[in-house]
């Protein structure tokens, strides 16, 4: 596999036009922290690697308008640092999955985050990445440069291509610039921790807190022996905002049913920051690279039932984010199918979908990585793919193997 480095949108377009003309496949790479997510062609016939990491930097930042534009190779850390100088942040709390694939922390790029539509714990109230993408500059699989969206929230003209392209894993177009809505950073962050609840109790507490007036911005339940070898489970709820508001909501939460009478610990800003960073980066499952890792999206109330069903058959570890709606599930490496049949059957029973985030190449070669789509949706996806990339040269097979 040879690497083609580019420094501008014009370079990207030129390379893609060449690849389209010669029907040469391209693998789009930025920081390379998520190359293990999805299928990657290797060996003979592997695609050329189009490296976008040098196409980086903030192109525009208007703090007073809550808008920032950045090139795809810009690291998330660099972007967040620039926003922090103006007391602002990305609302969707982007995770860094590099360590899940044995890569260093801090190399994740904004192009990869948008391309994979990856959101952290704040998705509960802030929505997904695609809800904050105002505009994109891209190059299609035909080598044509185009723009969609704009730099203002009210730009709603015609079909929303930004939402189509966000989360398409580079299979439709190469992003050359992304414009995002940003939000003010809170003056104070506190996290309420309740210990020693089982899964059902923990999820019930989170559901009650989320339905109340405390304005919880993140809610997770970590079973015992998952969080840094902790012998007791942790049920965590985060509050953010002006200091007096957070204090009042902490008092309100502490006296609400079913938290009344439970022993609670309050984490301050720094401790909260560390806890939620580790949660969104899935640090608990980063060390054992050999274990198979799944990401399940289920109805929050059904989370404990899903994990109970799976744990009856295999030795698994897991924790819940998004109030129970997101489950990170680790299963042993010796399962020939990586638990695919069991996990997807459980998800089908209770509703939701499952993604194989990390697994052996043999498992990825024989079982779908992403939740299989209904035929009608699959046909629509193929139609969109052909419209943007008729020769199928961009990240071929990344989301589903051809044929």
N, C-alpha and C positions, 0 to 999 in steps of 0.2 A: 504493500500500500504506500503510495507516494503522497506527500503533503504539499498542498498549494496554499501559500500564504497570500493574504490580500490586505490592502490598507485603505480601501475606499469602496464606496458603493459601485463606482464605475468598474473597479477590478472584479467585484463579485459578478456583475452583469456580464463582463467579458468572459470570465471563466465558465459561467453557466451556459452562455451561448455556444461556446466551444463544446462543452460536454453534451449539450442537446444535439448539436450537429453531428457529433461522432458517436452519440448514444453511449456515452461514458457515464457511469454512476458516480455520484458525489455523496460523501458523508459530511454533513455540516457539523463542525466542532468549534466550541468556544473555549471554555475553561477545561472541558473534558471530564467534568466531575460526574456526569450522568451517562457516560458511554455504556455503562452496564445496564441501563434501563432500556428495555426493548431488545430487538434483534440487531446484531452487528455482523455484517458479512466479513469473513476473514479468509486467508489463504488465496488460492488462485481465483481470479475474478473479483477480488475485493474492490470496493469503490475507492476512487481517489478521495483524499481527505481535504476538504475545503476549510482551512483554519481561519476563523473570524476573530481570533483573540486580539490581533493588532488593530482591528476596527473598533476602537474603544474611545472613551471619553464622553463627558457631558457636553452635548451640543447646544442646549438651551436650558436655563433655569430661571424661572420667574416666581420667586417665593410669594410675592403678593398675589399672584394668580393661582397659586397652588399647583403649578405645572412644571414638570421636568422632562427633558428629552435627552436620551442617552443612546450611544451606539451599542451594538449587541455584545461586544467583548468587554464592556465595562463591568468590573467586578461589583457584586452586590455590596461588599464592604465599602468600596470607594464611593459608591452612590449614597449609601446610608450615612457615611461620614460627611459628605457634602451637604446632605439634607439636615443633619444634626446641627451644623453651624448656624442654621436659620431656625432651629427649634422645630423641625419638621421630620416626617418619616413616611415610609411606605405603609399604607394601612393594612395590606394583606400579609405582612410579616413573613417574608420569603425564607424558606428553610435552606440549609446547606447540606445536601446529601453526599458530598464528597467522601466523608469518612465511611459511609455505608459501602462504598466501592473501593476502599483502601486508598482514597485520594486525600490530599491535605485539606484542612479546613481553610476557607477564605478564597478559594479559586473559583467559586460559583459565579457565573455571569448573569446579567439581567436578561440577555438574549435567551439563555437556557431556561431561566425561570418563566419567562413569558411563553417560550416555545412549548414548555411542558405544563404550563398553568399550575404551578406549585404554590400553594398557600399554607401558612402556618396556623397556629391556634386562634388567631383573631378572625379567621374566616367566619366564625360564628356570627359576628356582628358586622364585619366589614365586607363580606362577600369574597368571591374568588378573584384571582389576578385579572381575568378578562373583564371584570366589572370596573377596573381602574385603568384599563388601557384606553387612552383617548385617541391615539393615532399610531399608525405604523407606516414605515417606508420599507419596501420589500423588493425582491427580485424573484419573479416566477420561474418555474421550470422551463419556460421558453426563453429566459434571459431578458425579460421585459421588466424594467423598473416601474413601480407603481406605488401610489400612496392611498391610504384609506383612513377615515376618521379625520381628526384635526387636533387643535390644541385647546379646545374649550369643551366643557361638559355638555353643552347643549347642541353640539354638532351631531345631528341625527338626520342624515340625508341618505335615503335609500337603504340597501341591504347592508347590514352591519358586518363587514368583512373582518373587522378587528376581532370579533368574537369567534369567527370561523378559524382565523389563523392562530389565535391564542390557544395553545393546547394541541396543535397539529403536529408537534414533534419534528418540525422542519421538513415535513413530507409535502407541503404545498408550496412553500416559498422560503427564501433566505431573508431573514429580517436584517435590515441595515440601519434602522433607527426605530426606537420606540418612545412614544410620548405617554407619560403616566400622570395621573392625578395623585397628589400627595396630600397629607393631612398634618395638622399641628401635633407635635408630640405632647403627651400629658405632663402636667406638673408633678404628679405623684402616681406611683404604681404600688399596689399592695396585693398580696395573695393570701387568701385564707386557706389553711391546710387542716383537714380533718383526717385523723389516722384511724386505722383498724376497722374499716368498713369492708364488708365483702362486695363483690361486684354489683350485685343487685341493689344493695343499700347505697353504695357510692353513686351509681347512676341515678337512683331515685333522688338523692340529695342534690345532684347537679340539675336534674329536671326541675325540681322545686325552685332552686335558686335562679335558674334561667327564666322561669316564668314569673318571677317576682319583679320588684322595682329597683333591685340593686344594680342593674345594668352591668352584668358580668361580661367581661370581654374575652375570657378564655376559661374553659372548664375541662379538666382531665381527671381520670382515675387511674392510678398506678398500683396494680396488685403487689403484694409482698414479694420480695426477692427480685424485683425488676429494676427498681430505682436504686442504683448504687448498693445493691445487696441489702436494702432496708428490710427489716424483719416484719414491718407492719405496712399495710397498704396506705396510700396517700390519696386523698380526694382534694383537688385543688381548684380554687375559683379566684380569678384575677379581677381586680377593680382598678380603673384608671380614670384620671381626670384632675380637676383642681383639688388641692389639699382638703379644704373643708368638705367638699362633696364626697370625696373618698372616705373621709372619717365618718360622715353621717351614714353612708351606705354600708360601711363596715359594721356599725352599730345595728343598723336595720337587719343586716344579714345574720348577725350573731344571735339575734333574738327571734328569728323567724323559725317556723316549723318547716322541716324536721331537724334544724341545726340546734335548736334550743336545748341546752343541757349537754351537748357534745363538747369534748375537749378540742379546742382549736388553737392553732399557732398562726401568727401573722408574720409573713415575710415582708421585709422592707424593699425598697426599690432595687437595690443591688442584688439581694437574694432572689427576688422575683425575676429579675432579668436573667440570672443564671439558670433558674429552674425552667423557665419557658424557652430559653435558647436550647437547652438540652432536650426538652420535649419536642420542639419543632424539628430539630436535627436528628432525632431518633438515636441519641447517643447510647441509650441502653442496649441497642442491638447493633452497634457499629463495630464492636471488637471481634466478634466471632464471624469472620468472613465466610466460613464454610456453611453456616446454617442458612436455610432458605427463609426468605422474608417476604411477607405478604402485606398488602395494604387493602383493608376492607372498608367499604362505605355501606352502612346499613342504617335502618331507622334507629335512632338513639335508644329507644325503649327496648329494642330487640338485641342490643349488643351482648348482654350477658347470656342470653339464650343461644346466640350464635357461637360464642366461645365455649360454652358448656357442651354444645353438640360436637364441636371439633375435638375438645379435650377428652371426650369419652373414647376417642379412637387413637389419638396420637399424643405424645408428650409435647406440649406447646407452652410458649410464654407469650404474653400479650400485654398491651396497655391501651387505654381509651383516650381519645382526644375529641374535640368538638362535641362535648357533652355526652359522649358515647356513640356518636355517629361515625367516627373514624376509629378503626381498630388496627393497630400495628401488631402483627402476629408472626412469631418466629417458630419454625418447626425444624426437627432434626435433619441433618444432611443426608441420612441414609434412606429417606423415602424416595422410591424410584420416580414417582411423579411429583415430588415436592409437595404432596398433599393437595394437588390440584383438584382431583375428583371430589374428595371429602369437603374441601373448603368451598368449592363452587356449588356443591349440593346444599351445604348449609346456608350459603348466601341465598340460593334460589328459594329455599324453604321460608326464609324470613324476610326476603327482599333486600336488594342492593346489588353491589358488584365487587369483584375482587381483582386486584392487579398483582402480578408477580414482580416484586421490586428487585429482588436479588435471588439468584439461583444458579445451579450448575448449567453449563451450556447444553448438556444432554436433555435436561428438563425443559429448557427454553426452546430446544429444537423440536420437541414432541408435544408440547402443550401450549395453548395460547397464553401469552403474557398478559394481554389486556382482556377484559371481559368480552366474550364473543357478542357481536351485535346481532339483533334481529335482522332477518333478510332485507326488509324494507330499508332499515337504517344503513345497513352495509352497502346496499345498492346506491343509496344517496351519497355515502362517503366516497365510493368509487367514482361516481359521476363528478363530484367536486374535485377529487384528485386528478382526474383526466383533464378537467378544465384548467387547472393551474399548472399541471406537470404532465402533459400528454405522453411523454416518453418514459415517465417513471424513473427519472434520474436522481431525484432528491431523496436522500435517506431511504433508499428502497428497502422494503421488508421491515422497517423499524417498528411499525405498529402491528403488522400482520404479514406473515410470509406469503408471498405471491404464489398463486397456484394452489 
